[in-house]
Amino acid sequence: MKNIFLLLSCFCCFFVLAQKKQKIQKNFDLIDARMDKMPVGFNQSIDSVSNYIKNNFQTENNRIRAVFYWTANTISYDADNMFEVKFDEKLQDRIERAFKEKKGTCFDYANIFNQLATAVGIKSVVVNGYTKWNKVKVDNLSHSWNAARIDNKWYLFDPTWGSGYVINGIFSRRLDNDNFKVDPELMINTHMPFDYLWQLRDYPITNQEFIEGVYAGDNAKQKFDFVNEIARSESLPKLEQFREVSDRIEKGGMRNQHISQAFVYAKMAWRNEYERVKGKKFSEIIDQFNAANRQLNDFIHYRNKQFQPLVSDEEIKSKIQEPRDNLVKCLEVVSDFDKDANSANKTSIDNLKKAISQTLERAEEHLKFVNLYLTKPALVRKTMFYKIVQRPKMVNN
């Protein structure tokens, strides 16, 4: 009797799960069918496809299904160029080319999926890593897929694997829903991100564990709150984000050439962003210096006119005090900037420091004059204007 009860319970559970799966598949079919009816004119751009999706589907769950279906069912895998790398091609140009030609590699699938998802209002990222076939052999190519937050929960998607397969260099399309909205605990069996943050797991595994087939994760370790970590990372400046990415890649272990190359690229991204930030900061310092220079020029012009029209002593003082104080700030900022600068920028920084210092000396002389001027009676003040003062030159960016 007990065995019969257990058998009936298992049958009921199986029946419920089967019904649930059938209901989900039916919903997929409805969304897919509506995407199949999308007029050809909407296939001209990512914006037009996303507009069709937004106008026809209201929930995040339905929209992300439409994004996955369109990407996996429209883009063909470019097996002929799977090893091609165009270093001179910008990312957006590559995405637009792949979209126009309706073919590309995993990198293109993931980026098109990402842009479509973002355009329809869903938080999405491109995840880079490497994969295993049948949980055994590590692929000889790196791979790209996606993570997206649906109704405040993170899922994983692989539109490339979901679109079909390649045999003997020939791509055959076959939609595979097993790569749609995948639970991270299942995805880790075949997909290993370079950055363990995008395992989306409380107990991420190392590269060595993935290669050896240990997927469970060690719950004896400290729990990794990836949800809050993602939110924290998103709040950081890009420079800090890039640094943390390279740190996490390194921490995961350099176990193959894919990971080593990813680490080099992450460091390069950090360095490029660092140079961009430093260059922007240097331009801002020059702008601040030129603004202080203009203020000083205005004062010199006012002094050459013998402080006419006449204003209060406090206003006269402020006309020279303000540019002088701004020059002091500029000198402090450029000196601090100099501490982290590389040797290639040393000459430019030294020249700027010299220009600021020289201009500050002139401002100090004018301030000294004003301080003395303000101590004198009106009749004596008029006798103090005995020469025309030359204006300092501006610095070009």
C-alpha positions as a Python dict, from the first residue, in 0.01 Angstrom:
ca = {
    (1, 'M'): (0, 0, 0),
    (2, 'K'): (284, 235, 91),
    (3, 'N'): (460, 163, -238),
    (4, 'I'): (141, 234, -432),
    (5, 'F'): (101, 567, -251),
    (6, 'L'): (460, 667, -337),
    (7, 'L'): (407, 565, -697),
    (8, 'L'): (90, 772, -721),
    (9, 'S'): (266, 1072, -561),
    (10, 'C'): (552, 1052, -812),
    (11, 'F'): (304, 1021, -1097),
    (12, 'C'): (112, 1328, -977),
    (13, 'C'): (432, 1534, -947),
    (14, 'F'): (539, 1429, -1295),
    (15, 'F'): (194, 1513, -1431),
    (16, 'V'): (199, 1862, -1271),
    (17, 'L'): (548, 1935, -1404),
    (18, 'A'): (451, 1813, -1749),
    (19, 'Q'): (145, 2037, -1749),
    (20, 'K'): (355, 2334, -1636),
    (21, 'K'): (612, 2272, -1909),
    (22, 'Q'): (336, 2235, -2167),
    (23, 'K'): (182, 2566, -2055),
    (24, 'I'): (520, 2744, -2081),
    (25, 'Q'): (578, 2597, -2427),
    (26, 'K'): (233, 2710, -2537),
    (27, 'N'): (313, 3063, -2422),
    (28, 'F'): (643, 3046, -2615),
    (29, 'D'): (453, 2938, -2924),
    (30, 'L'): (217, 3236, -2901),
    (31, 'I'): (504, 3484, -2863),
    (32, 'D'): (709, 3318, -3137),
    (33, 'A'): (411, 3318, -3373),
    (34, 'R'): (355, 3690, -3320),
    (35, 'M'): (723, 3756, -3390),
    (36, 'D'): (695, 3551, -3709),
    (37, 'K'): (418, 3789, -3818),
    (38, 'M'): (638, 4095, -3775),
    (39, 'P'): (636, 4288, -4105),
    (40, 'V'): (960, 4267, -4302),
    (41, 'G'): (1007, 4643, -4273),
    (42, 'F'): (1071, 4614, -3901),
    (43, 'N'): (1385, 4407, -3967),
    (44, 'Q'): (1576, 4713, -4085),
    (45, 'S'): (1723, 4816, -3752),
    (46, 'I'): (1751, 4721, -3385),
    (47, 'D'): (1531, 5021, -3300),
    (48, 'S'): (1252, 4905, -3531),
    (49, 'V'): (1263, 4546, -3401),
    (50, 'S'): (1260, 4669, -3041),
    (51, 'N'): (968, 4904, -3115),
    (52, 'Y'): (768, 4611, -3254),
    (53, 'I'): (844, 4406, -2942),
    (54, 'K'): (749, 4691, -2707),
    (55, 'N'): (424, 4752, -2892),
    (56, 'N'): (321, 4385, -2891),
    (57, 'F'): (442, 4257, -2554),
    (58, 'Q'): (404, 4424, -2216),
    (59, 'T'): (575, 4200, -1960),
    (60, 'E'): (950, 4155, -1920),
    (61, 'N'): (907, 3778, -1950),
    (62, 'N'): (731, 3805, -2286),
    (63, 'R'): (966, 4071, -2417),
    (64, 'I'): (1280, 3875, -2336),
    (65, 'R'): (1130, 3571, -2506),
    (66, 'A'): (1066, 3783, -2816),
    (67, 'V'): (1424, 3913, -2805),
    (68, 'F'): (1566, 3561, -2772),
    (69, 'Y'): (1343, 3416, -3041),
    (70, 'W'): (1415, 3692, -3293),
    (71, 'T'): (1791, 3673, -3235),
    (72, 'A'): (1816, 3293, -3240),
    (73, 'N'): (1573, 3254, -3528),
    (74, 'T'): (1707, 3536, -3747),
    (75, 'I'): (2084, 3552, -3706),
    (76, 'S'): (2280, 3270, -3872),
    (77, 'Y'): (2611, 3148, -3739),
    (78, 'D'): (2897, 3266, -3961),
    (79, 'A'): (3103, 2948, -3959),
    (80, 'D'): (3329, 3074, -4239),
    (81, 'N'): (3454, 3363, -4024),
    (82, 'M'): (3445, 3216, -3673),
    (83, 'F'): (3819, 3283, -3631),
    (84, 'E'): (3820, 3628, -3791),
    (85, 'V'): (3912, 3929, -3577),
    (86, 'K'): (3887, 4285, -3712),
    (87, 'F'): (4089, 4493, -3470),
    (88, 'D'): (4014, 4820, -3650),
    (89, 'E'): (3636, 4775, -3638),
    (90, 'K'): (3443, 4957, -3369),
    (91, 'L'): (3195, 4758, -3160),
    (92, 'Q'): (2887, 4943, -3283),
    (93, 'D'): (2999, 4912, -3645),
    (94, 'R'): (3040, 4538, -3599),
    (95, 'I'): (2696, 4502, -3440),
    (96, 'E'): (2535, 4698, -3722),
    (97, 'R'): (2718, 4491, -3985),
    (98, 'A'): (2610, 4163, -3823),
    (99, 'F'): (2253, 4290, -3792),
    (100, 'K'): (2245, 4398, -4157),
    (101, 'E'): (2395, 4073, -4287),
    (102, 'K'): (2189, 3868, -4038),
    (103, 'K'): (2489, 3653, -3957),
    (104, 'G'): (2774, 3653, -3708),
    (105, 'T'): (2957, 3462, -3438),
    (106, 'C'): (2864, 3420, -3073),
    (107, 'F'): (3001, 3768, -2998),
    (108, 'D'): (2752, 3915, -3247),
    (109, 'Y'): (2458, 3708, -3124),
    (110, 'A'): (2524, 3820, -2766),
    (111, 'N'): (2566, 4187, -2852),
    (112, 'I'): (2256, 4200, -3072),
    (113, 'F'): (2058, 4024, -2797),
    (114, 'N'): (2198, 4272, -2545),
    (115, 'Q'): (2108, 4580, -2748),
    (116, 'L'): (1757, 4453, -2820),
    (117, 'A'): (1697, 4364, -2454),
    (118, 'T'): (1824, 4704, -2340),
    (119, 'A'): (1609, 4879, -2600),
    (120, 'V'): (1292, 4709, -2472),
    (121, 'G'): (1370, 4812, -2114),
    (122, 'I'): (1539, 4500, -1975),
    (123, 'K'): (1868, 4505, -1787),
    (124, 'S'): (2107, 4290, -1987),
    (125, 'V'): (2482, 4229, -2015),
    (126, 'V'): (2715, 4038, -2245),
    (127, 'V'): (2898, 3759, -2061),
    (128, 'N'): (3232, 3639, -2198),
    (129, 'G'): (3385, 3307, -2107),
    (130, 'Y'): (3446, 2958, -2239),
    (131, 'T'): (3242, 2639, -2267),
    (132, 'K'): (3243, 2262, -2244),
    (133, 'W'): (3083, 2017, -2480),
    (134, 'N'): (2903, 1732, -2305),
    (135, 'K'): (3060, 1846, -1973),
    (136, 'V'): (3392, 1697, -2086),
    (137, 'K'): (3590, 1882, -2351),
    (138, 'V'): (3676, 2251, -2313),
    (139, 'D'): (3611, 2427, -2642),
    (140, 'N'): (3907, 2573, -2829),
    (141, 'L'): (3723, 2904, -2879),
    (142, 'S'): (3607, 3153, -2619),
    (143, 'H'): (3234, 3219, -2611),
    (144, 'S'): (2983, 3496, -2544),
    (145, 'W'): (2632, 3472, -2403),
    (146, 'N'): (2397, 3691, -2196),
    (147, 'A'): (2262, 3759, -1850),
    (148, 'A'): (1937, 3947, -1806),
    (149, 'R'): (1732, 4054, -1506),
    (150, 'I'): (1369, 3948, -1549),
    (151, 'D'): (1121, 4057, -1283),
    (152, 'N'): (1412, 4128, -1046),
    (153, 'K'): (1572, 3785, -1093),
    (154, 'W'): (1883, 3710, -1298),
    (155, 'Y'): (1879, 3445, -1572),
    (156, 'L'): (2122, 3334, -1841),
    (157, 'F'): (2065, 3308, -2215),
    (158, 'D'): (2270, 3170, -2502),
    (159, 'P'): (2115, 3283, -2831),
    (160, 'T'): (2405, 3127, -3026),
    (161, 'W'): (2355, 2775, -2892),
    (162, 'G'): (1982, 2838, -2908),
    (163, 'S'): (1993, 2909, -3282),
    (164, 'G'): (2126, 2578, -3411),
    (165, 'Y'): (2450, 2387, -3462),
    (166, 'V'): (2755, 2364, -3689),
    (167, 'I'): (2870, 2035, -3839),
    (168, 'N'): (3162, 2020, -4082),
    (169, 'G'): (3159, 2398, -4114),
    (170, 'I'): (2791, 2416, -4211),
    (171, 'F'): (2535, 2591, -3990),
    (172, 'S'): (2192, 2432, -3948),
    (173, 'R'): (1917, 2621, -3770),
    (174, 'R'): (1728, 2449, -3492),
    (175, 'L'): (1574, 2654, -3214),
    (176, 'D'): (1681, 2518, -2875),
    (177, 'N'): (1478, 2646, -2581),
    (178, 'D'): (1715, 2484, -2334),
    (179, 'N'): (1932, 2793, -2383),
    (180, 'F'): (1653, 3035, -2298),
    (181, 'K'): (1618, 3172, -1946),
    (182, 'V'): (1858, 2917, -1802),
    (183, 'D'): (1897, 2867, -1429),
    (184, 'P'): (2258, 2956, -1337),
    (185, 'E'): (2289, 2624, -1148),
    (186, 'L'): (2235, 2446, -1480),
    (187, 'M'): (2432, 2684, -1700),
    (188, 'I'): (2751, 2626, -1500),
    (189, 'N'): (2762, 2270, -1634),
    (190, 'T'): (2861, 2401, -1977),
    (191, 'H'): (2934, 2776, -1953),
    (192, 'M'): (3216, 2929, -1747),
    (193, 'P'): (3240, 3311, -1736),
    (194, 'F'): (3586, 3467, -1717),
    (195, 'D'): (3446, 3692, -1444),
    (196, 'Y'): (3295, 3470, -1175),
    (197, 'L'): (3045, 3745, -1089),
    (198, 'W'): (2839, 3632, -1389),
    (199, 'Q'): (2810, 3275, -1271),
    (200, 'L'): (2518, 3430, -1077),
    (201, 'R'): (2571, 3182, -793),
    (202, 'D'): (2598, 3207, -417),
    (203, 'Y'): (2902, 2978, -424),
    (204, 'P'): (3091, 3033, -750),
    (205, 'I'): (3347, 2776, -861),
    (206, 'T'): (3702, 2829, -984),
    (207, 'N'): (3828, 2764, -1335),
    (208, 'Q'): (4012, 2457, -1209),
    (209, 'E'): (3691, 2315, -1062),
    (210, 'F'): (3504, 2378, -1388),
    (211, 'I'): (3774, 2205, -1592),
    (212, 'E'): (3775, 1909, -1351),
    (213, 'G'): (3394, 1883, -1360),
    (214, 'V'): (3325, 2006, -1006),
    (215, 'Y'): (3017, 2222, -1051),
    (216, 'A'): (2844, 2219, -713),
    (217, 'G'): (3046, 2491, -542),
    (218, 'D'): (3170, 2478, -186),
    (219, 'N'): (2900, 2597, 52),
    (220, 'A'): (3158, 2586, 331),
    (221, 'K'): (3300, 2904, 180),
    (222, 'Q'): (3160, 3246, 256),
    (223, 'K'): (2840, 3312, 61),
    (224, 'F'): (2887, 3540, -239),
    (225, 'D'): (2595, 3784, -261),
    (226, 'F'): (2610, 3830, -638),
    (227, 'V'): (2288, 4036, -654),
    (228, 'N'): (2420, 4307, -425),
    (229, 'E'): (2765, 4277, -579),
    (230, 'I'): (2624, 4348, -925),
    (231, 'A'): (2434, 4649, -789),
    (232, 'R'): (2746, 4776, -612),
    (233, 'S'): (2959, 4729, -923),
    (234, 'E'): (2709, 4919, -1137),
    (235, 'S'): (2734, 5218, -902),
    (236, 'L'): (3112, 5245, -944),
    (237, 'P'): (3291, 5464, -1200),
    (238, 'K'): (3394, 5270, -1510),
    (239, 'L'): (3759, 5283, -1410),
    (240, 'E'): (3685, 5099, -1085),
    (241, 'Q'): (3455, 4854, -1262),
    (242, 'F'): (3730, 4757, -1507),
    (243, 'R'): (3982, 4716, -1225),
    (244, 'E'): (3751, 4487, -1030),
    (245, 'V'): (3678, 4278, -1339),
    (246, 'S'): (4049, 4213, -1395),
    (247, 'D'): (4091, 4133, -1023),
    (248, 'R'): (3808, 3878, -1031),
    (249, 'I'): (3942, 3715, -1347),
    (250, 'E'): (4283, 3680, -1187),
    (251, 'K'): (4132, 3544, -865),
    (252, 'G'): (3946, 3276, -1061),
    (253, 'G'): (4276, 3123, -1171),
    (254, 'M'): (4470, 3134, -1499),
    (255, 'R'): (4402, 2779, -1615),
    (256, 'N'): (4401, 2816, -1996),
    (257, 'Q'): (4482, 3056, -2278),
    (258, 'H'): (4122, 3182, -2293),
    (259, 'I'): (4139, 3311, -1937),
    (260, 'S'): (4489, 3456, -1979),
    (261, 'Q'): (4379, 3643, -2289),
    (262, 'A'): (4066, 3769, -2114),
    (263, 'F'): (4281, 3895, -1827),
    (264, 'V'): (4506, 4082, -2072),
    (265, 'Y'): (4201, 4240, -2239),
    (266, 'A'): (4055, 4337, -1901),
    (267, 'K'): (4382, 4502, -1801),
    (268, 'M'): (4393, 4678, -2137),
    (269, 'A'): (4036, 4804, -2090),
    (270, 'W'): (4133, 4935, -1748),
    (271, 'R'): (4444, 5106, -1886),
    (272, 'N'): (4250, 5266, -2174),
    (273, 'E'): (3986, 5395, -1935),
    (274, 'Y'): (4258, 5517, -1700),
    (275, 'E'): (4422, 5715, -1981),
    (276, 'R'): (4083, 5852, -2090),
    (277, 'V'): (4001, 5967, -1736),
    (278, 'K'): (4346, 6118, -1688),
    (279, 'G'): (4328, 6294, -2024),
    (280, 'K'): (3987, 6437, -1940),
    (281, 'K'): (4114, 6551, -1600),
    (282, 'F'): (4416, 6717, -1758),
    (283, 'S'): (4189, 6905, -2001),
    (284, 'E'): (3972, 7016, -1710),
    (285, 'I'): (4279, 7154, -1530),
    (286, 'I'): (4376, 7350, -1841),
    (287, 'D'): (4020, 7483, -1867),
    (288, 'Q'): (4032, 7590, -1500),
    (289, 'F'): (4368, 7757, -1554),
    (290, 'N'): (4244, 7947, -1858),
    (291, 'A'): (3933, 8056, -1668),
    (292, 'A'): (4154, 8191, -1385),
    (293, 'N'): (4370, 8358, -1649),
    (294, 'R'): (4067, 8534, -1794),
    (295, 'Q'): (3971, 8656, -1449),
    (296, 'L'): (4325, 8789, -1401),
    (297, 'N'): (4313, 8961, -1741),
    (298, 'D'): (3985, 9126, -1642),
    (299, 'F'): (4148, 9256, -1326),
    (300, 'I'): (4452, 9388, -1517),
    (301, 'H'): (4222, 9567, -1759),
    (302, 'Y'): (4038, 9715, -1462),
    (303, 'R'): (4366, 9819, -1299),
    (304, 'N'): (4490, 9980, -1623),
    (305, 'K'): (4171, 10188, -1616),
    (306, 'Q'): (4272, 10301, -1264),
    (307, 'F'): (3990, 10108, -1103),
    (308, 'Q'): (3718, 10283, -1300),
    (309, 'P'): (3424, 10266, -1269),
    (310, 'L'): (3476, 10294, -896),
    (311, 'V'): (3339, 10015, -675),
    (312, 'S'): (3371, 9936, -306),
    (313, 'D'): (3705, 9832, -158),
    (314, 'E'): (3568, 9482, -97),
    (315, 'E'): (3476, 9442, -465),
    (316, 'I'): (3818, 9566, -576),
    (317, 'K'): (3982, 9310, -349),
    (318, 'S'): (3761, 9028, -475),
    (319, 'K'): (3851, 9105, -840),
    (320, 'I'): (4208, 8991, -774),
    (321, 'Q'): (4153, 8756, -477),
    (322, 'E'): (3928, 8522, -675),
    (323, 'P'): (4165, 8457, -969),
    (324, 'R'): (4457, 8427, -729),
    (325, 'D'): (4272, 8164, -519),
    (326, 'N'): (4167, 7976, -834),
    (327, 'L'): (4529, 7966, -951),
    (328, 'V'): (4634, 7824, -615),
    (329, 'K'): (4371, 7552, -655),
    (330, 'C'): (4492, 7478, -1008),
    (331, 'L'): (4847, 7438, -886),
    (332, 'E'): (4735, 7203, -609),
    (333, 'V'): (4529, 6992, -850),
    (334, 'V'): (4802, 6964, -1114),
    (335, 'S'): (5058, 6875, -846),
    (336, 'D'): (4832, 6598, -720),
    (337, 'F'): (4766, 6489, -1080),
    (338, 'D'): (5141, 6466, -1137),
    (339, 'K'): (5178, 6192, -875),
    (340, 'D'): (4994, 5933, -1088),
    (341, 'A'): (5107, 6052, -1431),
    (342, 'N'): (5327, 5837, -1653),
    (343, 'S'): (5656, 5953, -1800),
    (344, 'A'): (5502, 6015, -2144),
    (345, 'N'): (5290, 6299, -2000),
    (346, 'K'): (5561, 6439, -1774),
    (347, 'T'): (5669, 6720, -2010),
    (348, 'S'): (5314, 6848, -2065),
    (349, 'I'): (5242, 6844, -1692),
    (350, 'D'): (5568, 7022, -1607),
    (351, 'N'): (5496, 7291, -1867),
    (352, 'L'): (5149, 7345, -1727),
    (353, 'K'): (5279, 7364, -1369),
    (354, 'K'): (5536, 7621, -1480),
    (355, 'A'): (5272, 7830, -1658),
    (356, 'I'): (5040, 7821, -1355),
    (357, 'S'): (5324, 7910, -1117),
    (358, 'Q'): (5434, 8207, -1328),
    (359, 'T'): (5078, 8334, -1359),
    (360, 'L'): (5026, 8288, -986),
    (361, 'E'): (5335, 8499, -917),
    (362, 'R'): (5187, 8783, -1121),
    (363, 'A'): (4854, 8746, -942),
    (364, 'E'): (5035, 8766, -607),
    (365, 'E'): (5203, 9089, -720),
    (366, 'H'): (4865, 9237, -813),
    (367, 'L'): (4718, 9124, -482),
    (368, 'K'): (5008, 9286, -300),
    (369, 'F'): (4942, 9608, -493),
    (370, 'V'): (4571, 9601, -403),
    (371, 'N'): (4641, 9533, -36),
    (372, 'L'): (4873, 9834, -30),
    (373, 'Y'): (4630, 10043, -235),
    (374, 'L'): (4348, 9981, 11),
    (375, 'T'): (4558, 10112, 301),
    (376, 'K'): (4605, 10453, 135),
    (377, 'P'): (4376, 10759, 142),
    (378, 'A'): (4193, 10856, -178),
    (379, 'L'): (4444, 11125, -288),
    (380, 'V'): (4741, 10891, -257),
    (381, 'R'): (4564, 10609, -437),
    (382, 'K'): (4550, 10809, -761),
    (383, 'T'): (4929, 10843, -767),
    (384, 'M'): (4982, 10464, -755),
    (385, 'F'): (4882, 10405, -1118),
    (386, 'Y'): (5211, 10477, -1288),
    (387, 'K'): (5241, 10206, -1555),
    (388, 'I'): (5036, 9983, -1788),
    (389, 'V'): (5052, 9618, -1686),
    (390, 'Q'): (5096, 9349, -1956),
    (391, 'R'): (4837, 9073, -1967),
    (392, 'P'): (4945, 8709, -1934),
    (393, 'K'): (4912, 8478, -2235),
    (394, 'M'): (4653, 8198, -2252),
    (395, 'V'): (4744, 7827, -2269),
    (396, 'N'): (4606, 7622, -2556),
    (397, 'N'): (4447, 7284, -2492),
}
